[in-house]
């Protein structure tokens, strides 16, 4: 959908006496309540390292081990993943709510200081493929893209898990319900 274009709200079920706008608010509330994790997705490409918050990440197959990440189609992250063919997902501790909020908006500051990568003032490491992940991550999933599925406003990058690591054991991962954030619906 083009920016500024009016989105189609869809059909209101006959059982509802709501307007399309009221039904859309109800539908978004239900979809926002779906349990999901909250992660940082790191990518690298021609535009350099980039990080974004996402709740649209899940495992989709066990043999081979496949995961999928939903990314806005016109984003820098989508361009990076399309160009490089890989990404990393960082699982964060429940206490990392402040960190994930920093990357809910477009990244503005990327710098190197004494060999350390700083994005929005946060220390990051890099995978072997060059994808950035926060040093305070509790676990990582590295993935090589096997297919791209266009979904209108978003692209689904299905990828094979190439590496996984637990960096800090015994911590509960951050979930969308731990924050006041909501996205989608």
C-alpha positions as a LaTeX table, in Angstrom:
\begin{tabular}{lrrr}
\hline
Residue & $x$ (\AA) & $y$ (\AA) & $z$ (\AA) \\
\hline
Unk1 & 0.00 & 0.00 & 0.00 \\
Unk2 & 1.32 & 3.45 & $-0.89$ \\
Unk3 & 2.02 & 5.87 & 1.93 \\
Unk4 & $-0.95$ & 8.14 & 2.51 \\
Unk5 & $-3.33$ & 5.82 & 0.63 \\
Unk6 & $-6.60$ & 5.08 & 2.40 \\
Unk7 & $-6.57$ & 1.47 & 3.52 \\
Unk8 & $-9.48$ & $-0.84$ & 2.92 \\
Unk9 & $-11.06$ & $-1.77$ & 6.25 \\
Unk10 & $-12.65$ & $-4.93$ & 4.91 \\
Unk11 & $-16.07$ & $-6.38$ & 5.37 \\
Unk12 & $-17.94$ & $-6.17$ & 8.66 \\
Unk13 & $-19.51$ & $-9.56$ & 9.56 \\
Unk14 & $-23.31$ & $-9.56$ & 9.40 \\
Unk15 & $-23.54$ & $-10.46$ & 13.10 \\
Unk16 & $-21.95$ & $-7.09$ & 13.96 \\
Unk17 & $-23.87$ & $-3.83$ & 14.16 \\
Unk18 & $-20.64$ & $-1.83$ & 14.11 \\
Unk19 & $-19.36$ & 0.64 & 11.54 \\
Unk20 & $-16.29$ & $-0.44$ & 9.53 \\
Unk21 & $-14.13$ & 1.84 & 11.73 \\
Unk22 & $-15.52$ & 0.38 & 14.99 \\
Unk23 & $-15.07$ & $-3.16$ & 13.69 \\
Unk24 & $-11.49$ & $-2.37$ & 12.60 \\
Unk25 & $-10.67$ & $-1.14$ & 16.15 \\
Unk26 & $-12.15$ & $-4.37$ & 17.60 \\
Unk27 & $-10.24$ & $-6.53$ & 15.11 \\
Unk28 & $-6.95$ & $-4.73$ & 15.91 \\
Unk29 & $-7.56$ & $-5.18$ & 19.66 \\
Unk30 & $-8.03$ & $-8.94$ & 19.20 \\
Unk31 & $-4.96$ & $-9.27$ & 16.94 \\
Unk32 & $-2.83$ & $-7.19$ & 19.34 \\
Unk33 & $-3.73$ & $-9.60$ & 22.14 \\
Unk34 & $-2.18$ & $-12.59$ & 20.33 \\
Unk35 & 0.76 & $-13.76$ & 22.43 \\
Unk36 & 4.09 & $-12.99$ & 20.77 \\
Unk37 & 7.70 & $-12.35$ & 21.61 \\
Unk38 & 9.42 & $-9.04$ & 21.07 \\
Unk39 & 12.82 & $-9.16$ & 19.42 \\
Unk40 & 15.48 & $-7.08$ & 17.71 \\
Unk41 & 16.16 & $-8.00$ & 14.08 \\
Unk42 & 19.61 & $-7.09$ & 12.79 \\
Unk43 & 20.54 & $-6.83$ & 9.13 \\
Unk44 & 23.45 & $-5.58$ & 7.09 \\
Unk45 & 23.64 & $-4.43$ & 3.51 \\
Unk46 & 24.59 & $-1.56$ & 1.24 \\
Unk47 & 23.08 & 0.95 & 3.67 \\
Unk48 & 25.17 & $-0.46$ & 6.54 \\
Unk49 & 24.03 & $-2.19$ & 9.73 \\
Unk50 & 20.40 & $-1.72$ & 10.73 \\
Unk51 & 18.29 & $-2.87$ & 13.69 \\
Unk52 & 14.53 & $-2.90$ & 14.20 \\
Unk53 & 12.10 & $-4.14$ & 16.84 \\
Unk54 & 9.77 & $-6.90$ & 15.71 \\
Unk55 & 7.09 & $-9.13$ & 17.14 \\
Unk56 & 6.51 & $-10.88$ & 13.82 \\
Unk57 & 9.04 & $-13.69$ & 14.11 \\
Unk58 & 8.34 & $-17.40$ & 14.55 \\
Unk59 & 9.55 & $-20.90$ & 13.76 \\
Unk60 & 7.60 & $-22.30$ & 10.79 \\
Unk61 & 9.18 & $-25.78$ & 10.20 \\
Unk62 & 11.27 & $-28.30$ & 12.08 \\
Unk63 & 12.95 & $-30.16$ & 9.18 \\
Unk64 & 14.74 & $-28.17$ & 8.03 \\
Unk65 & 14.71 & $-25.64$ & 10.88 \\
Unk66 & 12.93 & $-22.69$ & 9.29 \\
Unk67 & 11.94 & $-19.35$ & 10.82 \\
Unk68 & 10.05 & $-16.41$ & 9.34 \\
Unk69 & 10.21 & $-12.67$ & 9.97 \\
Unk70 & 7.64 & $-10.15$ & 8.77 \\
Unk71 & 9.21 & $-6.83$ & 7.73 \\
Unk72 & 7.67 & $-3.66$ & 6.24 \\
Unk73 & 8.11 & $-3.95$ & 2.48 \\
Unk74 & 9.52 & $-0.45$ & 1.97 \\
Unk75 & 11.89 & $-0.49$ & 4.97 \\
Unk76 & 15.68 & $-0.32$ & 5.08 \\
Unk77 & 15.63 & $-3.70$ & 6.84 \\
Unk78 & 13.74 & $-5.32$ & 3.95 \\
Unk79 & 16.25 & $-3.84$ & 1.46 \\
Unk80 & 19.18 & $-5.11$ & 3.56 \\
Unk81 & 17.75 & $-8.62$ & 3.87 \\
Unk82 & 16.88 & $-8.76$ & 0.18 \\
Unk83 & 20.44 & $-7.71$ & $-0.77$ \\
Unk84 & 22.33 & $-9.87$ & 1.75 \\
Unk85 & 20.06 & $-12.90$ & 2.10 \\
Unk86 & 20.43 & $-13.17$ & 5.88 \\
Unk87 & 19.43 & $-11.69$ & 9.25 \\
Unk88 & 19.84 & $-12.24$ & 12.97 \\
Unk89 & 17.16 & $-12.25$ & 15.66 \\
Unk90 & 18.18 & $-11.22$ & 19.18 \\
Unk91 & 16.08 & $-12.43$ & 22.08 \\
Unk92 & 16.10 & $-9.94$ & 24.92 \\
Unk93 & 15.56 & $-10.25$ & 28.65 \\
Unk94 & 12.20 & $-9.20$ & 30.05 \\
Unk95 & 13.92 & $-6.18$ & 31.60 \\
Unk96 & 14.98 & $-4.90$ & 28.13 \\
Unk97 & 11.79 & $-2.95$ & 27.45 \\
Unk98 & 13.70 & 0.33 & 27.18 \\
Unk99 & 16.13 & $-1.15$ & 24.66 \\
Unk100 & 13.42 & $-2.47$ & 22.36 \\
Unk101 & 11.66 & 0.92 & 22.33 \\
Unk102 & 14.83 & 2.57 & 20.95 \\
Unk103 & 14.47 & 0.49 & 17.81 \\
Unk104 & 10.73 & 0.85 & 17.28 \\
Unk105 & 11.52 & 3.93 & 15.16 \\
Unk106 & 14.01 & 4.27 & 12.31 \\
Unk107 & 17.65 & 4.12 & 13.49 \\
Unk108 & 19.38 & 7.49 & 13.23 \\
Unk109 & 22.84 & 7.04 & 14.81 \\
Unk110 & 25.30 & 4.34 & 13.80 \\
Unk111 & 28.91 & 4.86 & 14.83 \\
Unk112 & 32.10 & 3.01 & 15.65 \\
Unk113 & 34.08 & 3.99 & 18.73 \\
Unk114 & 37.35 & 2.21 & 19.45 \\
Unk115 & 36.31 & $-0.79$ & 17.39 \\
Unk116 & 32.92 & $-1.02$ & 19.11 \\
Unk117 & 29.72 & $-0.71$ & 17.06 \\
Unk118 & 27.23 & 1.70 & 18.65 \\
Unk119 & 23.69 & 1.99 & 17.30 \\
Unk120 & 21.57 & 4.65 & 19.00 \\
Unk121 & 24.25 & 4.64 & 21.71 \\
Unk122 & 23.83 & 0.90 & 22.42 \\
Unk123 & 26.77 & $-1.52$ & 22.13 \\
Unk124 & 26.39 & $-4.14$ & 19.39 \\
Unk125 & 28.38 & $-7.13$ & 18.20 \\
Unk126 & 28.24 & $-8.57$ & 14.69 \\
Unk127 & 27.62 & $-12.08$ & 13.44 \\
Unk128 & 30.01 & $-13.69$ & 10.96 \\
Unk129 & 27.73 & $-12.32$ & 8.21 \\
Unk130 & 27.99 & $-8.81$ & 9.65 \\
Unk131 & 24.47 & $-8.60$ & 11.08 \\
Unk132 & 24.33 & $-6.51$ & 14.28 \\
Unk133 & 22.99 & $-7.80$ & 17.60 \\
Unk134 & 22.90 & $-6.07$ & 21.00 \\
Unk135 & 25.57 & $-7.27$ & 23.40 \\
Unk136 & 22.89 & $-7.58$ & 26.09 \\
Unk137 & 20.92 & $-10.19$ & 24.08 \\
Unk138 & 20.11 & $-13.41$ & 25.94 \\
Unk139 & 20.04 & $-15.56$ & 22.78 \\
Unk140 & 20.54 & $-15.29$ & 19.02 \\
Unk141 & 19.11 & $-16.96$ & 15.93 \\
Unk142 & 21.05 & $-16.48$ & 12.69 \\
Unk143 & 19.13 & $-17.21$ & 9.51 \\
Unk144 & 19.79 & $-17.57$ & 5.76 \\
Unk145 & 16.81 & $-16.54$ & 3.61 \\
Unk146 & 15.31 & $-19.30$ & 1.46 \\
Unk147 & 12.22 & $-17.49$ & 0.20 \\
Unk148 & 10.58 & $-14.09$ & 0.17 \\
Unk149 & 6.79 & $-13.85$ & 0.22 \\
Unk150 & 5.12 & $-10.53$ & $-0.67$ \\
Unk151 & 2.21 & $-9.80$ & 1.69 \\
Unk152 & 1.05 & $-6.32$ & 0.75 \\
Unk153 & 2.38 & $-3.92$ & 3.40 \\
Unk154 & 4.96 & $-6.48$ & 4.56 \\
Unk155 & 7.35 & $-9.10$ & 3.25 \\
Unk156 & 7.78 & $-12.47$ & 4.95 \\
Unk157 & 11.40 & $-13.64$ & 4.89 \\
Unk158 & 11.44 & $-17.41$ & 5.44 \\
Unk159 & 14.93 & $-18.52$ & 6.39 \\
Unk160 & 16.88 & $-21.57$ & 7.49 \\
Unk161 & 18.50 & $-21.37$ & 10.91 \\
Unk162 & 22.27 & $-21.39$ & 10.37 \\
Unk163 & 23.29 & $-20.80$ & 13.98 \\
Unk164 & 21.72 & $-20.33$ & 17.40 \\
Unk165 & 23.32 & $-19.37$ & 20.69 \\
Unk166 & 22.30 & $-18.87$ & 24.30 \\
Unk167 & 24.29 & $-15.92$ & 25.61 \\
Unk168 & 22.72 & $-15.60$ & 29.08 \\
Unk169 & 21.00 & $-18.67$ & 30.47 \\
Unk170 & 18.00 & $-18.72$ & 32.77 \\
Unk171 & 16.41 & $-15.40$ & 31.81 \\
Unk172 & 12.82 & $-15.00$ & 30.64 \\
Unk173 & 12.56 & $-13.57$ & 27.13 \\
Unk174 & 10.75 & $-10.30$ & 26.53 \\
Unk175 & 7.19 & $-10.60$ & 25.19 \\
Unk176 & 4.93 & $-8.00$ & 23.62 \\
Unk177 & 2.65 & $-8.28$ & 26.67 \\
Unk178 & 5.54 & $-7.00$ & 28.85 \\
Unk179 & 5.27 & $-3.62$ & 27.12 \\
Unk180 & 2.66 & $-1.11$ & 26.13 \\
Unk181 & 3.73 & $-1.46$ & 22.51 \\
Unk182 & 1.41 & $-2.80$ & 19.87 \\
Unk183 & 1.86 & $-3.16$ & 16.15 \\
Unk184 & $-0.24$ & $-4.51$ & 13.35 \\
Unk185 & $-3.75$ & $-5.73$ & 13.50 \\
\hline
\end{tabular}
